[in-house]
């Protein structure tokens, strides 16, 4: 309840009833280890935002490079896919840096893992991508080649309905 004060399950259920296709998206978030929860709402029956609230980056969404271009650029040891493609297929968005920082205000996340975040086109055009984590009670933003992938790096997603 600390993630969505003032909102009850009835509020959430009413919003979901208006958008039944969102249930399948939320199920995919759950199936990949995201533990989606409501983190924001804009009124009694207005838009509601779900986000992955797993303590660490969702386990079913790790070991992915950043996007399709990065995946295509890898010559050897290609990962199974990319964060952007998987997010798009699921129907969710990667968090921006600002959204990731807002999420971290709710409680600590990614103390042992990291998460790809939406990357500005100017950085991506140079071959890079951004990711975040929380260490020493601080949120850090880093860069890496978009084609890189690690067992401890995944991505968090967001769904607005």
C-alpha positions in Angstrom: 0.0 0.0 0.0 3.0 2.4 0.5 3.5 2.4 -3.3 -0.1 3.7 -3.9 -1.5 5.4 -0.9 -5.2 6.2 -1.1 -5.9 3.6 -3.8 -7.7 0.4 -3.0 -8.0 -2.8 -5.0 -11.5 -1.7 -6.1 -10.0 1.4 -7.7 -7.4 -0.7 -9.6 -10.0 -3.3 -10.6 -12.3 -0.6 -12.0 -9.5 0.7 -14.2 -8.6 -2.8 -15.3 -12.2 -3.5 -16.2 -12.0 -0.6 -18.7 -8.9 -2.1 -20.3 -9.1 -5.9 -20.1 -6.2 -6.4 -22.6 -3.9 -4.9 -19.9 -4.4 -8.1 -17.9 -2.3 -10.1 -20.4 0.5 -7.5 -20.3 0.5 -7.5 -16.5 0.6 -11.3 -16.6 3.7 -11.2 -18.8 5.3 -8.7 -16.4 4.6 -11.2 -13.6 5.7 -14.2 -15.6 9.1 -12.7 -16.2 9.6 -11.9 -12.5 8.7 -8.2 -12.5 6.2 -8.3 -9.6 4.1 -5.4 -11.1 2.4 -3.0 -8.7 0.6 0.3 -9.0 3.1 3.2 -8.4 1.0 6.2 -9.5 -2.5 7.2 -10.3 -4.1 10.4 -11.4 -7.4 10.4 -9.6 -10.3 8.2 -8.5 -10.9 6.5 -11.9 -8.2 8.1 -14.1 -5.0 6.7 -15.4 -3.0 4.2 -13.3 0.6 3.3 -13.7 2.0 -0.2 -13.1 5.7 -0.8 -12.8 8.0 -3.7 -12.1 8.6 -3.7 -8.3 10.8 -6.8 -8.0 13.6 -6.2 -5.6 16.1 -6.9 -8.3 15.9 -6.5 -12.1 13.3 -9.1 -13.3 15.1 -12.4 -13.7 13.2 -13.3 -16.9 14.4 -10.2 -18.6 18.2 -10.3 -18.0 21.1 -11.1 -20.3 19.7 -8.9 -23.0 21.5 -6.3 -25.1 19.8 -2.9 -25.4 18.0 -3.0 -28.8 17.6 -4.8 -32.1 20.4 -2.7 -33.8 22.8 -3.8 -30.9 21.8 -7.4 -31.3 22.4 -7.3 -35.0 25.8 -5.7 -34.5 27.0 -8.5 -32.3 29.2 -10.9 -34.3 29.7 -13.6 -31.6 28.0 -14.7 -28.4 24.7 -13.1 -29.2 22.2 -12.8 -26.3 18.8 -14.3 -26.7 17.3 -10.9 -27.5 17.1 -7.2 -26.7 15.5 -5.2 -23.9 13.7 -2.9 -26.3 12.3 -5.7 -28.5 11.1 -7.6 -25.4 9.5 -4.6 -23.9 7.7 -3.8 -27.1 6.5 -7.4 -27.5 5.2 -7.3 -24.0 3.5 -4.0 -24.4 5.5 -2.1 -21.8 8.0 0.8 -21.9 11.4 1.0 -20.4 11.7 3.5 -17.6 13.3 6.9 -18.2 16.0 8.1 -15.9 13.5 10.3 -14.1 11.0 7.4 -13.7 13.7 5.1 -12.4 14.7 7.7 -9.8 11.1 8.2 -8.8 10.7 4.4 -8.4 13.8 4.4 -6.1 12.0 7.0 -3.9 9.4 4.3 -3.0 11.9 1.8 -1.8 15.4 0.5 -2.7 15.6 -1.6 -6.0 18.5 -3.1 -7.9 21.0 -3.3 -5.1 22.7 -6.4 -6.7 21.5 -6.0 -10.3 21.1 -3.2 -12.8 18.4 -2.2 -15.3 18.6 -0.8 -18.9 16.7 2.5 -19.1 15.4 4.5 -22.1 18.3 6.1 -23.7 18.4 9.5 -25.5 18.8 9.2 -29.3 22.0 11.2 -29.2 23.7 8.6 -27.0 22.3 5.7 -28.8 23.5 7.2 -32.2 27.0 6.9 -30.8 26.6 3.2 -29.9 25.9 3.7 -26.2 23.0 2.9 -23.9 22.2 3.8 -20.3 21.5 1.7 -17.3 20.9 2.3 -13.6 21.3 0.7 -10.2 21.4 1.5 -6.5 24.6 1.2 -4.6 25.7 2.9 -1.3 22.1 4.2 -0.9 22.5 6.3 -4.1 21.0 5.8 -7.6 23.7 5.7 -10.3 23.3 6.1 -14.0 26.0 4.5 -16.2 26.7 3.9 -19.9 27.8 0.9 -21.8 27.9 -0.2 -25.4 24.3 -1.1 -26.4 25.5 -4.5 -27.6 26.7 -5.5 -24.1 24.8 -7.9 -21.9 25.2 -9.3 -18.4 23.5 -11.9 -16.3 22.8 -9.3 -13.7 21.4 -6.6 -16.1 17.8 -6.6 -17.2 15.1 -4.0 -17.5 12.1 -2.7 -15.7 8.9 -1.8 -17.5 6.0 0.5 -17.0 2.4 0.2 -18.2 -0.1 3.1 -18.1 -3.7 2.3 -18.4 
